[in-house]
Amino acid sequence: MSPTFQALSVRNFRLYSGGSLVSNTGTWMQRVAQDWLVLQLTDSGSALGITTGLQFLPFLLVTPFAGLLADRYSKRMLLMFTQGSLAVTSGILGVLAVTGVAQVWHVWVLAFLFGVGTASDTPTRQSFVVEMVGRDNLPNAVGLNSASFNLGRIAGPAAAGFLIVAFGSGVQATGAVILLNAISYLAVIYSLRRMRVDDLQVSVPVPRAKGALRDGVRYVLRSPLLIFVFTVAFFAGTFGLNFQMTSALMSTQVFHRGAGGFGLLGTIMAVGALSGSLLAARRGFPRRLVLVLAPVSFAVVEIVAGLMPTYWLFAAVLPLLGITSLTMMNSLQTVVQMSVDADMRGRVMALYMMILMGGTPFGAPVVGWVGEMFGARWTLIGGGAATLVAVLAATVWLVKAEEIHVKDIHIRADKVAA
């Protein structure tokens, strides 16, 4: 089998990947349909922003506790529960829309509940990968998971747009698409039920004890490498990865394009991200140089994108932006997964996802304010600059911290020898 797809030789991961591809496509269909539903109900950009904020807010509130559960209980069983809860939440919203009784507050409540389900599901799903494929295949599996996500990102919005038009373009049409997403979660549940449990490399459950969450935080703070990774993830996730907003602002305010032009930019970006995922799948554990150069390259390309004078030159840079962003994210995630002890993996992954995703409700308004005050180009230039400064500062700190760590080891060794 090609090295790019090596992890698919593992039966459990092959089953899981098939279910995830169906579910990822459905999730992206719902994102488009939910946004369209809010606009149909309110015709308000502010209402749309509130919806997005409510959906991401649970990453701050719920994710750390979800990581603790992932370390304490069967990840496979937890995933069945979280996927089922996401299906129910989507189903309720779909029924409300199809029957024509949906109101915007319904969408807000269900968006928050959907965010709770996603925040609970994500650290468990991320830490479950190594139990399916083992450490040797983990970098490849992380890359393939990203490829599945981006295939869904390409196919889902296109399918949603076609179906919404086919079903009449109104509120009921969005409900029908959202119901299709509810059904798509059954593919993941089916794949989890079909797995060979004996083939899973299950970590030893962590017993119930006080201070388990604090232990996860202390574990991260004792590792200079993890502090570096978390710092880069925070600044990139909060200020640099707001592509849906920045592309919309660039398309409409700078290049004066309509919905079609904006949609084309999303597709071009997704193709680049898919390419980055497949390239990442061929690599092993990222070297330190890659870990630094990947976010630096992403930040520089984002700044360059903000400086592009025409629509088509901007579009030409987006595939490279997609490749560098996925290379950065896959490298960071692989380091987190492979550099932690098995009994801490759920908690550390939960903290990582909280840092990566939890800044969005705060970073997105800041990026939006920058665009309003200084122009749309500065949403990209500023996001790239913030990420670049953070990466360079964190790199300098990491070098110094590891030098101190090595000196401490030598001092302790000399004391023992004496």
C-alpha positions in Angstrom: 0.0 0.0 0.0 1.2 3.5 -0.8 2.8 5.3 2.2 0.2 8.0 1.9 -2.6 5.6 2.8 -0.7 3.2 5.1 -3.0 3.6 8.1 -5.9 2.4 6.0 -4.4 -1.1 6.2 -5.8 -1.2 9.7 -9.3 -2.5 9.5 -10.7 -0.5 12.4 -9.3 2.7 11.0 -10.6 1.9 7.6 -14.1 1.5 8.9 -13.8 4.6 11.0 -12.5 6.7 8.0 -15.5 5.7 5.8 -18.0 6.7 8.5 -16.1 9.9 9.2 -16.1 10.9 5.5 -19.9 10.6 5.3 -20.3 12.5 8.6 -17.8 15.3 7.7 -19.7 15.9 4.4 -22.9 16.1 6.3 -21.5 18.5 8.9 -20.3 20.9 6.2 -23.7 20.6 4.6 -25.3 21.7 7.9 -22.9 24.6 8.3 -24.1 26.1 5.0 -27.7 25.2 5.7 -27.7 26.6 9.2 -26.1 29.9 8.1 -28.7 30.2 5.3 -31.5 29.4 7.8 -30.4 32.2 10.1 -30.2 34.7 7.2 -33.7 33.5 6.0 -35.1 34.1 9.5 -33.3 37.4 10.3 -31.4 38.8 7.3 -28.9 39.9 9.9 -25.1 39.4 9.9 -25.1 40.0 13.7 -27.4 37.1 14.2 -25.1 35.0 12.2 -22.2 36.0 14.3 -24.0 35.2 17.5 -24.8 31.7 16.1 -21.1 31.1 15.3 -20.0 32.3 18.7 -22.5 30.1 20.6 -21.4 27.1 18.6 -17.7 27.6 19.5 -18.2 28.8 23.1 -18.5 25.2 24.5 -14.9 24.6 23.5 -14.0 26.8 26.4 -16.6 25.5 28.8 -16.8 21.7 28.1 -13.7 20.5 26.4 -11.4 20.0 29.5 -14.1 17.8 31.2 -14.5 15.9 28.0 -10.8 15.1 28.0 -11.0 13.8 31.5 -13.9 11.5 30.5 -11.8 10.3 27.5 -9.0 9.2 29.9 -11.4 7.6 32.3 -13.8 5.6 30.1 -14.0 3.7 26.8 -13.4 6.2 24.0 -15.3 4.0 21.5 -18.4 4.0 23.7 -18.1 7.8 24.4 -18.0 8.4 20.7 -21.2 6.5 20.1 -22.9 8.6 22.7 -21.5 12.0 21.4 -22.3 11.1 17.8 -25.8 10.1 18.8 -26.3 13.4 20.7 -25.2 15.4 17.6 -27.6 13.4 15.5 -30.5 14.2 17.8 -29.6 17.9 18.0 -29.4 18.2 14.2 -32.6 16.2 13.9 -34.5 18.6 16.1 -33.3 21.7 14.2 -34.1 20.0 10.9 -37.7 19.2 12.0 -38.3 22.7 13.3 -37.1 24.1 10.0 -39.0 21.6 7.8 -42.3 22.2 9.7 -41.8 26.0 9.3 -41.9 26.8 13.1 -38.1 27.5 13.5 -37.2 30.8 15.1 -33.8 32.3 15.5 -33.7 31.6 19.2 -34.3 27.9 18.4 -31.2 28.0 16.2 -29.1 29.7 18.9 -30.1 27.2 21.6 -29.5 24.2 19.3 -26.2 25.7 18.0 -25.0 25.9 21.6 -26.1 22.3 22.3 -24.5 21.2 19.0 -21.3 23.0 20.2 -21.5 21.1 23.5 -21.7 17.8 21.6 -18.8 18.8 19.3 -16.6 20.0 22.2 -17.3 16.7 24.0 -16.6 14.6 20.9 -13.5 16.3 19.6 -10.8 15.4 22.2 -12.2 11.8 22.5 -12.1 11.4 18.7 -8.6 12.8 18.4 -7.2 10.6 21.2 -9.0 7.5 19.9 -7.0 7.6 16.7 -3.8 6.2 18.3 -5.8 3.3 19.9 -6.9 2.3 16.4 -3.6 2.5 14.5 -0.8 2.6 17.1 2.0 5.1 17.4 3.9 4.0 14.2 0.9 4.8 12.0 -0.3 7.8 14.0 1.2 10.6 11.8 -0.2 9.0 8.7 -3.7 8.6 10.3 -3.7 12.3 11.5 -3.0 13.4 7.9 -5.7 11.1 6.5 -8.2 12.4 9.1 -7.5 15.9 7.8 -7.9 14.8 4.2 -11.3 13.3 5.1 -12.3 16.6 6.8 -11.3 18.6 3.7 -13.0 16.3 1.3 -16.1 16.9 3.3 -15.3 20.6 3.2 -15.2 20.5 -0.6 -18.2 18.2 -1.2 -20.5 19.4 1.7 -21.1 23.0 0.8 -21.5 22.2 -2.9 -24.1 19.5 -2.1 -25.8 21.8 0.4 -26.1 24.6 -2.1 -27.5 22.3 -4.8 -30.0 20.7 -2.5 -31.2 24.0 -0.9 -31.9 25.3 -4.4 -33.5 22.0 -5.5 -35.8 22.0 -2.4 -37.0 25.6 -2.9 -34.4 27.8 -1.3 -36.5 28.6 1.8 -36.5 27.7 5.4 -38.0 24.2 4.7 -35.2 23.6 2.2 -32.5 24.2 4.9 -34.3 21.9 7.3 -34.2 19.1 4.7 -30.4 19.5 4.4 -29.9 19.6 8.1 -31.9 16.4 8.5 -29.6 14.7 6.0 -26.7 15.6 8.3 -28.5 14.1 11.3 -28.7 10.8 9.3 -25.0 11.0 8.4 -24.0 10.5 12.0 -25.3 6.9 11.8 -22.4 6.1 9.5 -19.9 6.8 12.3 -22.0 4.9 14.9 -22.2 1.9 12.5 -18.4 2.0 12.0 -17.8 2.1 15.7 -20.1 -0.9 16.3 -18.4 -2.9 13.6 -14.9 -2.5 15.0 -12.9 -5.4 16.4 -12.5 -4.3 20.0 -9.7 -6.8 20.6 -7.6 -5.0 18.0 -7.8 -1.7 19.8 -4.7 -0.6 21.7 -6.7 0.7 24.7 -5.0 2.8 27.3 -5.4 2.0 31.0 -8.4 3.9 32.4 -7.5 6.7 34.8 -9.1 6.1 38.2 -11.4 8.8 39.7 -9.3 11.2 41.8 -9.3 14.9 42.8 -7.2 17.3 40.8 -7.3 15.2 37.6 -7.8 18.3 35.4 -5.1 20.2 37.3 -2.8 17.2 36.6 -3.3 17.7 32.9 -2.5 21.4 33.1 0.7 20.7 35.2 1.7 18.0 32.7 1.6 20.6 29.9 3.4 23.3 31.9 6.3 20.9 32.6 7.0 20.4 28.9 8.6 23.3 27.0 7.7 21.6 23.7 4.0 21.4 24.6 4.0 25.1 25.8 5.5 26.0 22.4 2.8 24.0 20.6 0.0 25.5 22.6 1.3 29.0 22.1 1.4 28.7 18.4 -2.0 27.0 18.3 -3.6 29.8 20.3 -2.4 32.7 18.2 -2.9 30.8 14.9 -6.4 29.6 15.9 -7.5 33.0 17.4 -6.2 35.4 14.8 -4.9 33.5 11.8 -7.4 30.8 10.9 -10.6 32.9 10.4 -10.7 32.1 6.7 -14.5 32.1 6.3 -14.7 35.7 7.6 -11.5 37.0 6.0 -12.3 35.5 2.6 -15.9 36.9 2.7 -14.5 40.4 3.5 -11.9 40.3 0.8 -14.4 39.0 -1.8 -17.1 41.5 -1.1 -15.3 44.7 0.2 -12.0 44.6 -1.8 -12.8 42.7 -5.0 -16.6 43.4 -5.1 -17.6 39.9 -5.9 -20.9 38.2 -5.1 -21.8 34.9 -3.5 -20.4 32.9 -6.4 -17.0 34.6 -6.2 -16.9 34.0 -2.4 -17.9 30.3 -2.9 -15.2 29.8 -5.5 -12.5 31.1 -3.0 -13.7 28.5 -0.4 -13.4 25.7 -2.9 -9.9 26.8 -4.0 -8.8 27.0 -0.3 -10.2 23.6 0.4 -8.4 22.0 -2.5 -5.1 23.4 -1.1 -6.0 22.2 2.4 -6.7 18.7 1.0 -3.3 18.7 -0.7 -1.7 19.7 2.5 -3.4 16.8 4.3 -2.2 14.2 1.8 1.3 15.6 2.0 1.2 15.4 5.8 0.0 11.8 5.6 3.3 10.8 3.9 5.5 12.3 6.7 6.4 10.8 10.1 6.9 12.6 13.3 7.6 16.2 12.5 11.2 17.4 13.1 11.8 20.6 15.1 12.6 22.5 11.9 9.3 21.6 10.4 7.5 22.5 13.6 8.9 26.0 13.4 8.9 26.5 9.6 5.4 25.3 9.1 3.7 28.1 11.1 6.2 30.7 9.9 5.4 29.8 6.3 1.7 29.9 7.0 2.0 33.4 8.6 4.1 34.8 5.7 1.7 33.4 3.1 -1.3 34.8 4.9 0.4 38.3 4.9 1.1 37.9 1.2 -2.5 37.0 0.5 -3.6 40.2 2.2 -1.4 42.2 -0.2 -2.7 40.7 -3.4 -4.0 43.4 -5.7 -6.5 41.4 -7.8 -9.1 38.8 -7.1 -7.4 36.1 -9.3 -4.0 36.7 -7.7 -5.6 36.4 -4.3 -7.3 33.2 -5.4 -3.9 31.9 -6.7 -2.3 32.3 -3.3 -5.1 30.4 -1.4 -4.0 26.9 -2.3 -0.6 27.6 -0.8 -2.3 29.1 2.2 -4.4 25.9 2.5 -1.2 23.7 2.3 0.7 25.7 4.8 -2.2 25.9 7.3 -2.8 22.1 7.2 1.0 21.4 7.4 1.1 23.5 10.5 -2.0 22.1 12.2 -1.1 18.4 11.4 2.4 19.0 12.8 1.2 20.5 16.0 -1.4 17.8 16.6 1.0 15.0 15.8 3.4 16.3 18.4 0.7 16.6 21.0 -0.5 13.1 20.4 2.9 11.4 20.3 4.7 13.2 23.0 2.3 12.6 25.9 1.8 9.5 28.1 -1.2 7.4 27.2 -3.0 8.0 30.5 -2.8 11.8 29.9 -3.6 11.9 26.2 -7.3 12.7 26.5 -6.8 15.6 28.9 -3.9 17.0 27.0 -5.7 16.8 23.7 -8.7 18.4 25.3 -6.6 21.3 26.5 -5.0 21.6 23.0 -8.5 21.8 21.3 -9.7 24.3 23.9 -6.7 26.5 23.1 -7.0 26.1 19.4 -10.8 26.5 19.0 -11.8 28.3 22.2 -10.2 31.6 21.1 -12.5 31.9 18.1 -15.5 33.6 19.9 -13.0 36.3 21.0 -10.7 36.4 18.1 -13.3 36.6 15.4 -14.8 39.9 16.7 -11.3 41.4 17.0 -10.6 40.4 13.4 -13.9 41.8 12.3 -13.2 45.1 14.1 -9.8 45.3 12.4 -11.5 44.8 9.1 -14.0 47.5 9.9 -11.4 50.1 11.1 -8.5 49.5 8.8 -9.9 47.6 5.8 -10.4 43.9 4.9 -6.8 43.4 3.9 -5.7 43.9 7.5 -7.7 40.9 8.7 -5.2 38.7 6.8 -2.1 40.9 7.3 -2.8 41.4 11.0 -3.7 37.7 11.6 -0.5 36.6 9.8 1.6 39.1 11.7 0.3 38.1 15.1 1.0 34.5 14.3 4.5 35.2 13.0 5.5 37.3 16.1 4.1 34.6 18.4 6.0 31.8 16.6 9.3 33.6 16.6 8.9 34.6 20.3 7.9 31.0 21.2 10.9 29.6 19.3 13.4 31.8 21.1 11.8 30.9 24.4 11.8 27.1 23.6 15.5 27.2 22.7 16.3 28.9 26.0 14.0 26.7 28.1 15.4 23.5 26.7 19.0 24.7 27.3 18.1 25.3 31.0 16.4 21.9 31.1 19.5 20.2 29.8 21.7 22.0 32.3 19.5 21.0 35.1 19.8 17.3 34.0 23.6 17.6 34.0 23.7 19.3 37.4 21.5 16.5 38.9 23.6 13.8 37.3 26.8 15.4 38.7 25.3 15.5 42.2 24.4 11.8 41.9 27.9 10.9 40.7 29.4 12.9 43.6 
